[in-house]
Amino acid sequence: MSDMSSDKPEDNSFRSDPTDPDSLDRTVAAAAMRLAAEKGWRRVGLLEIARAAGIPLSRFHHRYRGRADVLAAVSRVADATVLAGDVAADPTESARDRLFDVMMRRFDALRPFRDGLRAVLRDLPADPATALAFSCAFGRSMAWMLRAAGIDPDQRGGAALVAGLGTVQARVMRVFLNDDTADLSRTMAALDSALRRAERWGATFCRWSGRRGPHGRGTGPASMASTA
C-alpha cells in the first residue's frame, strides 16, 4: 500500500491545465469537497464549485452537467491514482489479497477528500436524484478496481462482482470516514472482514444456484484468483 497522504485536499486552483481532463477533475474534486466540508453537501451548487475551482463556466459545463458529475470526478481522481500504479497481477496472490491492496490504495487516495465525503454521505440520502445518477459512475469505478486487481468484470458473472465490490466499498466507507488511525488500521480490518464475508457469500450463492462465474468458475473472489 502506498504511503498515507494528507487529509487536506491540495489546492489546485489556477494550476489546473484546462485541456487535461484529469487535472480538471482534481481541481473540481478538491474545490467541491472543501466546500462540502465547510457548509454541507446539500448547500453546495455547481456555480459555487466552478468559482472556487477557478474554472470558467464555459469550460465547466462541458464536463460537469450536474452534482453527480462532480461526485464522479472525486471517484475518478481516486481511480486514476490506483490505476497509475498498475502492475501485472501476481498469480501467487489470491484475488481477495489483490482486491484488498487495490481498495486500500483507493481509500488512501480518498483521504484528502474525507471531510467533504462525510458531508456527502450525510446529505446524499436527501438527494435521491443525484445518488441515482452517481450510481452509474460508481459502478464503473468498481469495475476498474476489479481490473486493477486482475479480475475481468466484462466476463460472465462480472456484473455480480461489480455489485459485490460496490457493497464492500459502501460498507467500509463508513469506517474509513471515521478512522483516526495514522495507518488506517480500522479501515484495513473492516475491508478484510468485508471481503471475506463477500467471498463466503459468493461461494454459498454459487452452491445454491449452480451459477458459474467467468471461465466456468464460481463468482466468489477466491474463485477468480486465476482469471488475471
SULNOR-V487982 format. One record per residue. PHI is phi in degrees with one decimal (none if undefined). D_LAST is the distance of its C-alpha to the last C-alpha in whole Angstrom. Layout:
# SULNOR-V487982
phi-><PHI & PHI>
d_last-><D_LAST & D_LAST>
This chain:
# SULNOR-V487982
phi-><none & -71.4 & -59.5 & -67.4 & -96.7 & -67.7 & -82.8 & -99.3 & -62.2 & -72.0 & -84.2 & -99.0 & -56.6 & 69.8 & -112.5 & -72.8 & -81.9 & -65.2 & -94.3 & -107.3 & -58.7 & -65.9 & -64.8 & -62.0 & -59.7 & -61.7 & -65.6 & -66.9 & -60.6 & -63.3 & -65.9 & -64.7 & -71.4 & -66.1 & -67.0 & -61.9 & -65.7 & -77.5 & -132.4 & 95.1 & -62.8 & -65.9 & -97.5 & -101.2 & -110.5 & -63.6 & -60.7 & -65.6 & -63.7 & -60.7 & -64.7 & -65.0 & -81.7 & 71.4 & -113.3 & -59.8 & -59.5 & -61.8 & -88.5 & -60.2 & -71.5 & -67.3 & -111.7 & -125.5 & -86.6 & -157.9 & -65.9 & -63.9 & -66.1 & -69.0 & -63.2 & -63.7 & -64.2 & -60.0 & -63.4 & -66.3 & -60.6 & -64.7 & -60.1 & -62.5 & -63.5 & -64.7 & -69.9 & -65.3 & -97.3 & -62.4 & -134.4 & -60.1 & -62.3 & -81.3 & -66.1 & -83.7 & -91.3 & -74.0 & -61.0 & -62.3 & -65.3 & -66.5 & -64.5 & -59.5 & -63.9 & -62.5 & -70.4 & -68.2 & -65.7 & -69.0 & -62.5 & -58.4 & -66.6 & -85.0 & -55.0 & -62.9 & -103.1 & -63.8 & -61.5 & -68.3 & -65.7 & -60.3 & -65.8 & -63.5 & -62.4 & -71.9 & -95.8 & -62.6 & -58.0 & -84.5 & -130.0 & -62.3 & -64.3 & -66.9 & -59.9 & -65.8 & -64.4 & -74.0 & -59.3 & -65.8 & -64.3 & -63.3 & -60.8 & -62.8 & -62.2 & -63.9 & -62.7 & -70.9 & -68.6 & -62.7 & -61.7 & -62.9 & -90.2 & 81.9 & -114.5 & -93.0 & -79.4 & -87.9 & -87.0 & -57.0 & 88.0 & -64.8 & -61.3 & -67.3 & -67.2 & -60.4 & -63.9 & -65.0 & -67.9 & -62.2 & -64.9 & -61.0 & -58.4 & -63.8 & -66.4 & -75.6 & -55.4 & -65.2 & -74.0 & -56.1 & -66.2 & -120.0 & -86.7 & -97.6 & -79.6 & -64.1 & -104.9 & 55.7 & -64.9 & -66.0 & -65.0 & -60.3 & -64.5 & -66.4 & -66.7 & -59.2 & -63.5 & -66.9 & -67.9 & -65.3 & -64.7 & -63.8 & -64.0 & -64.9 & -62.1 & -62.0 & -65.1 & -65.5 & -60.4 & -64.9 & -66.3 & -68.1 & -97.4 & 74.5 & -71.8 & -119.5 & -87.7 & -56.7 & 60.6 & 83.7 & -94.0 & -66.6 & -93.0 & -72.3 & -56.1 & -64.6 & -71.4 & -94.5 & -60.0 & -102.4 & -89.3 & -66.4>
d_last-><20 & 22 & 26 & 27 & 29 & 32 & 33 & 35 & 34 & 35 & 37 & 36 & 39 & 41 & 38 & 36 & 35 & 36 & 34 & 31 & 29 & 27 & 30 & 32 & 30 & 30 & 34 & 34 & 32 & 34 & 37 & 36 & 35 & 38 & 40 & 39 & 39 & 43 & 44 & 41 & 39 & 41 & 44 & 42 & 42 & 40 & 44 & 44 & 40 & 41 & 44 & 42 & 39 & 42 & 40 & 43 & 43 & 42 & 39 & 38 & 38 & 36 & 33 & 34 & 36 & 36 & 35 & 32 & 31 & 32 & 30 & 27 & 28 & 27 & 24 & 23 & 24 & 22 & 19 & 20 & 21 & 17 & 15 & 18 & 16 & 13 & 11 & 8 & 6 & 8 & 7 & 11 & 11 & 10 & 9 & 13 & 13 & 10 & 12 & 15 & 15 & 14 & 17 & 19 & 19 & 20 & 23 & 24 & 24 & 26 & 29 & 31 & 31 & 32 & 35 & 35 & 32 & 35 & 37 & 35 & 33 & 37 & 38 & 36 & 37 & 40 & 38 & 36 & 36 & 34 & 32 & 31 & 31 & 28 & 26 & 25 & 24 & 23 & 20 & 19 & 18 & 16 & 14 & 13 & 13 & 10 & 9 & 10 & 8 & 4 & 6 & 7 & 11 & 13 & 12 & 15 & 15 & 13 & 17 & 17 & 15 & 16 & 19 & 18 & 17 & 20 & 22 & 21 & 21 & 25 & 26 & 25 & 26 & 30 & 30 & 28 & 31 & 34 & 32 & 34 & 33 & 32 & 29 & 28 & 28 & 29 & 26 & 24 & 25 & 25 & 21 & 21 & 23 & 22 & 18 & 20 & 22 & 19 & 17 & 21 & 22 & 19 & 19 & 23 & 22 & 21 & 23 & 26 & 25 & 23 & 20 & 17 & 14 & 11 & 11 & 14 & 13 & 15 & 14 & 14 & 12 & 12 & 11 & 8 & 7 & 6 & 4 & 0>
